[in-house]
C-alpha cells in the first residue's frame, strides 16, 4: 500500500471561558472551536516497526521528544483493538509553532489515528477513535473530529455547530512558547471567572458573528500576557493592522488570531504583519472552511 497523507489543521478557540479548578484538578470551560485550512501534515505507511520522523520548519523542537502524542495515540489504539503496536512509519511535517495554543499535538494525533485506521484496515468506528483520542488529552476528541463545535466540561463535551460561516483570519505567533501548565497556574492565582456558555448569535452572517465574538473573551489571555509580554504586543500589533476586525489569543497562547471581513483583508493583513515582524510566524487562513 502506498503512503497516506492528511492535514492536521490548527485549532482556534474563538472564545474561551474558564472556571476555577475543581477537586480533580481540572478547569471547566466553554468554548467555540473552529479549525483552520492550515496546519501540519502527517504521512503514514506500512513498516516493520512503529517509528516517527519529524521534519518541517518547527520539527527541531519535537525531534528529540521520546513520547510524542502521535506515538501515544497509536499505542493506545493498538491496545484498544488488541492488535498490538501498529507497524507504521509516521512522518510529521511540523508547520505549526509549538506550544502555540493551536492544538497542534492533538491535531497531529487525531489525523494519525484516522490514517492508521485506513492504512491498517481497522474495523473501528469514530466513537472508538474518540475514546482513544481522549487518552492523550482533553483536546483529543475535538481534534479528531476536526469540525466546528461547542466545547464544554473539560473540553470533552462536544456539540457540532454547522451554522458557523467560513471566517477569514490572519494567524500571528511572536515566536515564543506559551506552556499551558504555566498559564493555568497564573490563571489560578488571579480572580476566578466562570465557564459560562453564551447564547449563540441570532444572525450567523460573518459580520454578525465577529460582532458577537467581540463581546466574549479568552480568560487565559490576561495570565498569558503577564507571563509572556510578547503575546500582549502581538495582540496589539494584530488589532492595529488595517483590515482586522477582532484580535484575540487562541487557547493558552501564544498565537493570536485576527478575524477579517474578506480574503483580501486577511491576505493584506498577513503581508503587513510579516513585513513589520519578520521573525514572527504569520499566515492568512480561513476558519470553518467547508
C-alpha positions in Angstrom: 0.0 0.0 0.0 1.2 3.5 -0.8 1.7 6.2 1.8 -1.3 8.1 3.1 -1.2 11.8 3.9 -3.6 14.2 5.7 -3.7 17.7 7.0 -3.7 18.1 10.8 -5.4 21.5 11.0 -4.8 24.3 13.5 -7.5 24.6 16.2 -8.7 28.0 17.1 -10.7 28.9 20.3 -12.9 31.7 19.1 -13.6 32.4 22.7 -12.6 30.5 25.9 -14.4 30.9 29.2 -12.6 29.1 32.1 -14.0 28.3 35.5 -12.0 27.7 38.8 -10.1 24.4 39.2 -12.3 21.6 40.5 -11.5 18.9 43.1 -9.9 16.7 40.5 -7.6 19.4 39.3 -9.4 20.2 36.1 -10.8 23.5 34.9 -14.4 23.6 33.4 -14.5 25.5 30.2 -16.8 26.8 27.5 -15.5 27.5 24.0 -16.5 27.6 20.4 -13.8 25.8 18.4 -13.1 26.1 14.7 -10.4 24.7 12.5 -8.2 26.4 10.0 -7.2 25.4 6.5 -3.5 25.4 7.5 -1.7 23.0 9.8 0.8 20.2 10.0 0.9 17.3 7.6 1.0 13.7 8.6 2.1 10.7 6.4 1.8 7.0 7.3 3.0 3.9 5.5 3.4 0.3 6.5 6.7 -0.7 8.1 8.4 -3.4 10.1 8.1 -1.4 13.3 6.5 1.7 14.7 8.5 4.9 14.1 8.1 8.6 13.9 10.2 11.1 11.9 9.7 14.8 12.4 10.5 17.3 9.7 9.4 20.8 8.8 10.2 24.3 9.9 9.2 23.6 13.5 10.4 20.0 13.6 13.6 20.5 15.6 11.5 21.3 18.7 9.9 17.8 18.6 12.6 15.7 17.1 14.1 14.6 20.4 10.7 14.1 22.2 10.6 10.4 23.2 6.8 10.2 23.8 5.2 12.3 21.1 1.3 12.4 21.2 1.3 10.6 17.9 3.1 7.6 19.3 1.0 7.6 22.4 -2.2 7.7 20.3 -1.0 4.8 18.1 0.0 2.6 21.0 -3.4 3.4 22.6 -5.3 2.3 19.5 -3.3 -0.9 19.4 -4.3 -1.6 23.0 -7.9 -0.7 22.3 -8.2 -3.1 19.3 -5.9 -5.8 20.7 -3.9 -5.6 17.5 -0.7 -4.6 19.3 1.7 -1.8 18.4 0.8 -0.5 14.9 3.5 -1.3 12.4 3.7 2.1 10.7 6.3 4.6 9.7 4.9 8.1 10.5 6.3 11.3 9.2 5.2 14.6 10.7 5.8 17.7 8.7 5.7 20.2 11.6 4.5 23.5 10.1 2.7 25.0 13.2 4.6 26.6 16.0 5.0 24.5 19.2 3.2 25.5 22.5 1.2 27.9 20.4 -2.4 27.4 21.5 -3.3 25.8 18.2 -3.8 22.2 19.4 -1.0 21.1 17.2 -0.1 17.9 19.0 -3.7 16.8 19.5 -4.5 17.5 15.9 -1.4 15.6 14.7 -2.5 12.6 16.8 -6.1 12.8 15.5 -5.0 12.9 11.9 -2.7 10.0 12.5 -5.4 7.9 14.1 -7.6 8.3 11.1 -4.8 7.4 8.7 -3.8 4.4 10.8 -7.4 3.1 10.7 -7.3 3.3 6.9 -3.8 2.0 6.5 -4.3 -1.0 8.8 -7.9 -1.7 7.8 -9.0 -1.5 11.4 -12.7 -2.2 11.9 -13.4 0.6 14.4 -15.8 3.5 14.3 -15.3 7.1 15.2 -16.6 6.6 18.7 -13.8 4.1 19.4 -11.3 6.5 17.9 -12.6 9.4 20.0 -12.2 7.3 23.2 -8.6 6.6 22.2 -8.1 10.3 21.4 -9.4 11.2 24.9 -6.5 9.3 26.4 -4.0 11.8 25.0 -5.8 14.9 26.5 -8.9 17.0 26.6 -8.3 18.3 23.1 -8.0 14.9 21.6 -11.7 14.1 20.7 -12.3 17.6 19.2 -9.1 17.5 17.2 -10.0 14.0 15.9 -13.4 15.4 14.7 -11.8 18.5 13.1 -15.1 20.3 12.8 -16.6 23.4 14.4 -18.1 22.6 17.8 -19.1 24.0 21.2 -16.8 22.5 23.8 -17.9 22.3 27.5 -16.9 20.4 30.6 -13.2 19.7 30.4 -13.4 20.3 26.6 -14.7 16.8 26.1 -18.5 17.6 25.9 -18.8 18.5 22.2 -21.8 19.8 20.2 -21.3 20.3 16.5 -22.1 23.8 15.2 -22.6 23.7 11.5 -24.0 27.3 11.4 -20.7 29.0 11.8 -19.8 30.5 8.4 -16.3 30.4 7.0 -14.3 33.2 8.6 -11.2 34.8 7.1 -8.4 35.3 9.5 -4.7 36.0 10.0 -2.7 34.0 12.5 0.3 35.6 14.2 2.8 33.9 16.5 5.6 36.0 18.0 8.0 33.1 18.1 7.8 32.4 21.8 6.2 29.4 23.5 3.3 29.7 26.0 3.3 26.5 28.1 -0.2 25.6 29.0 0.5 24.5 32.6 2.2 27.8 33.5 -0.7 29.8 32.0 -3.3 27.8 34.1 -1.2 28.3 37.3 -1.1 32.0 36.6 -4.9 32.0 36.0 -5.5 30.2 39.3 -3.6 32.9 41.1 -6.0 35.6 39.9 -9.7 36.2 40.4 -11.9 33.3 39.3 -14.0 33.6 36.2 -17.0 31.4 35.1 -17.2 28.8 32.4 -20.4 30.4 31.1 -21.7 29.4 27.7 -23.1 32.4 25.9 -26.3 32.3 23.9 -25.5 31.8 20.2 -25.8 34.7 17.8 -29.2 35.3 16.3 -27.5 36.2 13.0 -24.8 33.8 11.7 -23.5 36.0 9.0 -19.7 36.6 9.2 -20.0 40.2 10.2 -22.6 39.5 12.9 -20.5 36.6 14.3 -17.5 38.8 14.5 -19.5 41.4 16.4 -20.9 38.7 18.7 -17.4 37.3 19.4 -16.2 40.8 20.3 -18.4 40.7 23.4 -16.8 37.4 24.6 -13.3 36.7 26.0 -10.4 34.3 26.4 -9.9 34.0 30.2 -6.4 32.7 29.7 -5.3 35.8 27.7 -4.5 38.1 30.7 -2.4 35.5 32.6 -0.6 34.5 29.4 0.1 38.2 28.6 1.5 38.7 32.1 3.8 35.7 31.7 4.8 36.4 28.1 4.6 40.1 27.3 5.3 39.3 23.6 1.7 38.0 23.5 0.3 41.3 24.5 2.5 43.0 21.9 1.3 40.6 19.3 -2.4 41.2 20.1 -1.8 45.0 19.9 0.0 44.6 16.6 -2.7 42.4 15.0 -5.5 44.6 16.3 -3.8 47.7 14.8 -3.4 46.2 11.4 -5.8 47.5 8.7 -8.5 45.0 7.8 -8.5 43.2 11.2 -11.9 43.4 12.9 -11.1 41.5 16.0 -7.9 40.3 17.6 -7.7 37.6 20.3 -5.4 35.0 21.7 -6.2 31.3 20.9 -6.2 28.7 23.7 -3.4 29.2 26.1 -1.3 31.2 23.5 1.0 32.4 22.2 -0.8 32.5 18.8 -3.1 35.5 18.1 -5.8 35.4 15.5 -7.2 38.4 13.7 -10.7 38.0 12.2 -11.1 39.8 8.9 -14.2 40.6 6.8 -12.7 39.3 3.5 -10.0 37.2 2.0 -8.3 40.3 0.6 -8.3 41.9 4.1 -6.7 38.7 5.5 -4.0 38.5 2.8 -3.2 42.2 3.2 -3.0 41.9 7.0 -0.7 38.9 6.7 1.6 40.8 4.3 1.7 43.9 6.6 2.4 41.9 9.7 5.1 39.8 8.0 6.8 42.9 6.8 6.6 44.6 10.3 7.6 41.4 12.2 9.9 39.4 10.1 10.8 36.9 12.8 7.1 36.1 13.6 5.1 33.3 12.1 2.3 34.8 10.1 -0.3 33.2 7.8 -3.6 34.1 6.3 -6.2 31.4 6.6 -9.9 30.5 6.5 -11.6 29.1 9.6 -14.5 26.7 9.4 -13.9 26.1 5.7 -16.2 23.5 4.2 
